[in-house]
Amino acid sequence: MANITRFSPLRSLERFSPFDELERMLETFRMHPLAGTASGFGEMRLDVSEDEKAYQVKAEMPGVSKDDIKIAVEGNQVTISAEVKQEQGGEARSMLCSECFYGQFYRSFTLGQPVDDEKADAKYENGILMLMLPKKAGGAAHKLTVH
């Protein structure tokens, strides 16, 4: 006995997804042996902790020269910026794959209390920037009574 199937002129559109081809193309790119993951380029990862006296900030900044790091503290707003410069080779080479990030990036964040910027300290070693940001005296929360 023959199988009878109901004809539906819109059946091909039921599974239509305009992004299927794009997803397949991106999957092929990710599987290429020279292709790495593009996420994370130009990102600065931070760990921020605090105690009763100060904030401690640890920022991962690989490949950055300490001369190319700029830190600005204004009240409780902290901005860290840096530039990774591309090395200029003497020989003419053809690039087969380039996954290294070159350019400027920054992070800006707000802390809970103002920072005493005159006592702040910054150290950079092995691609890690360590900031010690003492809290400004008298920065405790002020409570108001409702009349």
Phi, psi and omega in degrees: 000141183276143175280130180255128179243136180285131179281131176228115182294343181261006183302321181293335179278343180298325181259009183288128174225118184295345183258003179302313182296320178296317179297319178296320180295316179294323178296320178296319179297318181295332182276350181297136185297333180267353184273132175252184178277133183275347181289147178097352179293127177074013178263146177244120180269136185236148164238124179238126177228168180212156167232192184290342184253332188204164171258142174243130181238130176241120182238128176276121182220064183292144177080006182259135173280143182296339176288343182260012179258134177234135180233128177237131177236121178228102182067247178251011179261125180240132177233127177243125178229154181206164177226131175257118183263140179281133178286139179264116179276151180283330183266152174277119181235152173261130183281124176269326181204136178227107180245355181284142180269132173231131180145193182257147173211160180206161172226141177226135181211161182248133178263168184287334181226157176297151182257139174280090188293340179286335180257002181291150183224143179227135176227141179231123181208132177053041177081007180242125175263126178246124177246135172246112185243095180295143177285143180289137179299142181079013181273009180292156181295141180257126181262137178252144174261140180272127180265000000 
